[in-house]
Amino acid sequence: MHYDLIVMGMGLSGLMAARTAAEAGKKVLIIGKGMGCLTLFSNTIDVLGKIPEEARLKDGLSQWIQDHPDHPYSKVGLIGIDESLSSFTSLFQSPYSFQTIGDRNSFIPTGAGIMRPTYLIPDTMVAGVSGNKKALIVGFKGFRDFYAGYVANPLKWRGVTLSIPDVPNQEISATALSRWIEKRSFRERIGEEVKKRLNGETSVGFPALLGVNDPMGVKMDLEEKIGVEVFEIPTLPPSIPGMRIFNRFKEWLIRRGVNILSGYSISKVSLKGRRCEGIHVHHPPVSTLYSADHFILATGRFMGGGLKADRRRIFEPVFNLPVSQPGSQEKWFEKSFFDEHPVHRVGILTDSSLRPIGEAGKVIFENVRAAGTILAGHYCLDEKSREGIEIATGYWAAKNTFQI
């Protein structure tokens, strides 16, 4: 029950921290209440959408770090960011891998009918990068999280909505569609229908539901049946591509001997001076103590429970770490909905190795680090940097913990 490292949180930052430590031969436990936001929102890997379209990632990040010294990327640095992204991509080998085009942000279509910038793109989405292609967008009756016409019209493409074979008119979930499309017989009928409706299009866009287990196999089979390129378009949650990422990490971690506790919450921590000695995990009717030499807090922001708020303050519930915040509740939000609200930048302050610090800059716990979106100094939704921050800081926290 004693570990070299306990990682709290099973989002992308926690998974990266666990992978980095396990790769160095450390005994690791990763624990979380669920699968994190990875399976809800992540489709591609956003590193920094604010980089100018023509700029290379390294140049854009270098300028960003200079202009934002308190940002998590400034803690990690260019070399650390590059190492972390390489570590991430090395986990995803052909046929399902992630790639960048020209070491720049690329623009991919979304379910809202706009093109958005992103950096690392799964192979199933690459064919949709150029918005200048003539594409046919395919939706399905009963699947209400993706409307083909709504996607296609702003991009001057064409959209069609297909009935699902042998399924009555009813609401259909993303996970159900993903399971069906993995069946060859289902693809046979869908492929025939799509091929009939082509009218000079050189590619076909489907919602990002081409299976969890073998998306590239599904993609190539559909391409053979239809006769043109096929690509995925991100949809509303849940994210099937996010599930692929989570499953790949989980598979690798289990194979490397990492212990995984999913579905449990931390009830309290055991502290001694400036060190954490263990965490208590509550699974009724008992509470179990897990001890470790080091700990990484990667519990996310409000949605994941990493940060909580009452009428007076925003707080971190596990270690009660100080949270940078804009003052009273009246100052958390601006008057206009579209303004940048100060509450989005709250989080845990850390030193350069991601150890939490107090207002005077003093390290609070010697063997605890924080990683991911719980960190202060970023607005990842506006920056389009969430996955990049999680990958870089998860990697950096584990690397500094063991001086890898």
SVG drawing of the C-alpha trace seen along z (x, -y; Angstrom):
<svg xmlns="http://www.w3.org/2000/svg" viewBox="-40 -45 57 52">
<polyline fill="none" stroke="black" stroke-width="0.4" points="0.0,0.0 3.1,-2.3 4.0,-3.9 6.7,-6.1 4.0,-8.4 0.2,-8.9 -1.5,-10.9 -4.8,-12.4 -7.0,-12.9 -7.5,-10.8 -7.7,-13.6 -5.0,-14.1 -2.6,-15.8 -2.9,-12.9 -2.5,-10.3 0.6,-12.1 2.1,-12.3 1.5,-8.6 3.0,-7.6 6.1,-9.8 6.8,-8.3 6.0,-4.7 8.3,-5.1 11.1,-5.9 10.4,-2.7 8.5,-4.2 5.7,-2.5 2.6,-4.5 -1.1,-4.7 -3.5,-6.9 -6.9,-7.6 -9.9,-9.5 -13.6,-9.9 -14.1,-9.2 -12.5,-9.5 -11.9,-13.3 -13.0,-15.8 -10.9,-14.0 -13.8,-11.9 -16.1,-14.8 -14.3,-17.5 -11.0,-16.4 -10.9,-15.5 -7.7,-17.0 -4.7,-18.4 -4.9,-22.2 -1.6,-23.7 -2.2,-27.4 -4.8,-28.6 -3.7,-32.2 -0.6,-31.7 -0.9,-33.5 -1.9,-31.3 1.4,-31.6 3.7,-31.1 5.4,-27.9 4.5,-26.5 8.0,-27.1 8.1,-30.7 4.5,-31.4 5.1,-29.7 8.4,-31.6 6.6,-34.9 3.7,-33.8 6.0,-32.8 7.7,-36.1 4.4,-38.0 2.8,-35.7 5.5,-35.0 2.8,-33.5 1.3,-31.1 1.8,-27.3 3.8,-27.2 6.3,-29.6 6.9,-27.1 7.6,-24.3 9.5,-26.1 9.9,-25.4 12.1,-22.3 9.8,-20.8 6.7,-21.5 8.4,-19.9 9.5,-16.8 6.0,-16.4 4.3,-16.5 6.8,-14.0 6.0,-11.7 2.3,-12.0 2.6,-11.3 4.9,-8.3 2.1,-6.6 -0.1,-6.7 1.5,-4.6 0.2,-3.9 -2.5,-3.3 -4.1,-5.7 -1.6,-8.4 -1.6,-12.2 0.2,-14.5 0.8,-18.2 1.0,-19.8 4.0,-22.0 4.5,-22.4 1.7,-25.0 -1.9,-25.2 -4.2,-23.8 -7.9,-24.6 -10.5,-21.8 -14.3,-21.9 -16.5,-21.7 -20.1,-20.7 -20.9,-24.4 -20.0,-24.9 -16.8,-26.9 -13.1,-26.1 -11.1,-26.1 -7.3,-26.1 -5.7,-23.1 -2.2,-21.5 -2.1,-17.7 -4.8,-16.0 -5.7,-12.4 -5.4,-10.6 -9.1,-10.2 -9.5,-14.0 -6.6,-15.0 -8.5,-14.9 -10.8,-17.6 -8.1,-20.1 -8.4,-22.1 -11.7,-23.9 -11.3,-24.4 -12.2,-20.8 -15.6,-20.0 -17.1,-17.8 -20.4,-16.0 -21.3,-16.1 -23.3,-13.1 -25.6,-13.2 -28.0,-10.6 -31.7,-10.9 -32.2,-10.6 -28.7,-11.8 -29.3,-15.3 -25.8,-16.3 -24.8,-16.8 -26.8,-18.4 -25.2,-18.0 -26.8,-21.1 -25.8,-23.2 -22.1,-22.1 -22.1,-22.2 -23.8,-25.5 -21.4,-28.0 -18.5,-26.1 -20.3,-26.0 -20.4,-22.3 -23.4,-20.0 -25.1,-18.1 -27.3,-15.0 -29.1,-13.2 -29.4,-9.4 -31.9,-7.1 -30.2,-4.4 -31.0,-0.9 -33.3,1.2 -33.6,-1.5 -37.0,-3.2 -37.2,-7.0 -35.9,-7.6 -33.1,-9.6 -29.7,-7.9 -26.6,-8.4 -23.0,-8.9 -21.8,-5.7 -24.6,-3.7 -23.7,-5.0 -20.0,-4.4 -20.7,-0.8 -22.9,-0.3 -20.4,-1.8 -17.8,0.7 -20.0,3.5 -19.2,4.3 -22.9,4.9 -23.8,1.4 -21.0,-0.2 -22.1,1.7 -25.5,0.1 -24.2,-3.4 -21.5,-3.3 -24.0,-2.5 -26.3,-5.3 -23.5,-7.9 -22.1,-6.8 -25.5,-7.3 -25.7,-10.9 -22.2,-12.1 -22.4,-14.9 -18.8,-15.7 -17.6,-15.8 -14.0,-14.7 -14.4,-13.8 -17.1,-12.9 -17.3,-14.1 -18.9,-12.1 -19.4,-13.0 -16.5,-11.8 -18.0,-8.4 -15.9,-6.0 -15.6,-3.5 -13.5,-3.4 -11.4,-0.3 -10.3,-0.6 -11.3,-4.0 -8.7,-3.9 -10.0,-0.5 -13.5,-1.9 -12.3,-5.0 -10.4,-2.9 -13.3,-0.5 -15.8,-3.4 -13.3,-5.0 -13.2,-1.8 -17.0,-1.5 -17.7,-5.2 -14.7,-5.8 -13.5,-9.2 -11.6,-10.3 -13.5,-10.1 -12.8,-12.4 -14.3,-12.9 -15.7,-16.1 -15.8,-16.8 -19.2,-16.7 -20.8,-17.6 -19.9,-15.5 -19.3,-12.7 -16.1,-12.6 -15.4,-9.3 -11.9,-10.5 -11.4,-11.4 -12.3,-7.9 -9.7,-6.5 -7.0,-8.6 -8.2,-7.6 -8.3,-3.9 -4.8,-4.0 -3.3,-5.5 -5.1,-3.1 -4.0,-0.1 -0.3,-1.3 -0.4,-2.1 -1.9,1.3 0.7,3.1 3.5,1.1 2.1,2.1 0.4,-1.2 -2.4,-0.6 -5.6,-2.4 -8.5,-3.3 -11.4,-4.7 -14.7,-5.8 -13.4,-6.7 -12.9,-10.1 -10.3,-11.3 -11.8,-11.8 -8.8,-13.4 -5.0,-13.6 -2.4,-12.7 0.1,-15.5 3.2,-15.7 4.9,-19.1 5.5,-20.2 5.1,-16.7 2.1,-14.6 2.3,-11.0 -0.8,-9.5 -4.4,-9.9 -7.5,-8.3 -9.8,-6.9 -13.4,-6.4 -15.3,-3.4 -18.2,-2.7 -18.3,-1.4 -14.5,-1.6 -11.7,-4.2 -8.3,-3.0 -5.0,-4.8 -2.6,-4.8 0.9,-6.2 3.6,-7.5 6.8,-9.4 5.4,-11.9 2.0,-13.2 0.7,-15.1 -2.6,-16.9 -4.3,-16.9 -8.0,-17.2 -9.0,-19.8 -11.1,-22.9 -14.7,-23.3 -16.2,-20.6 -13.9,-18.0 -14.1,-19.1 -10.5,-20.3 -11.8,-23.7 -14.9,-24.6 -16.6,-27.8 -19.0,-29.1 -20.4,-32.6 -17.2,-34.0 -14.3,-32.2 -12.9,-29.7 -11.0,-26.9 -9.1,-23.6 -10.8,-20.8 -8.1,-18.1 -5.1,-20.0 -6.8,-23.3 -4.1,-25.0 -4.3,-28.7 -6.1,-29.7 -5.4,-32.9 -8.7,-34.7 -10.0,-38.2 -11.5,-39.0 -15.2,-39.0 -17.7,-37.2 -18.8,-40.5 -15.4,-40.7 -15.4,-37.2 -17.4,-38.1 -17.5,-41.1 -20.8,-42.7 -20.9,-41.4 -21.2,-37.6 -18.6,-37.9 -16.0,-39.6 -13.0,-37.7 -14.2,-36.9 -11.5,-36.9 -12.8,-33.7 -11.4,-31.8 -7.9,-32.6 -8.1,-31.4 -6.0,-28.4 -3.1,-27.1 0.1,-29.2 3.4,-27.2 7.1,-27.5 8.9,-26.5 8.8,-22.8 5.0,-23.0 5.1,-22.8 2.2,-24.9 3.3,-28.1 1.7,-30.7 1.3,-34.4 4.8,-35.0 6.2,-32.5 7.1,-29.8 6.6,-26.2 3.7,-24.7 4.4,-21.0 7.8,-19.6 6.5,-16.4 3.3,-17.7 3.0,-19.1 0.0,-20.4 -0.6,-19.9 -3.2,-20.6 -6.0,-23.2 -6.1,-23.6 -3.0,-25.8 -3.4,-29.6 -2.4,-32.0 -4.3,-30.7 -7.7,-31.0 -7.4,-27.7 -10.9,-27.9 -10.1,-31.3 -6.5,-30.4 -7.4,-27.0 -4.6,-25.5 -6.3,-23.0 -4.8,-19.7 -1.4,-21.3 -1.3,-22.7 -2.4,-19.3 0.2,-17.3 3.0,-19.7 2.4,-20.2 1.6,-16.6 4.9,-15.6 6.8,-18.4 5.4,-17.6 6.5,-14.0 9.8,-14.9 10.7,-17.3 9.4,-15.0 12.0,-12.3 14.6,-14.6 14.1,-12.4"/>
</svg>
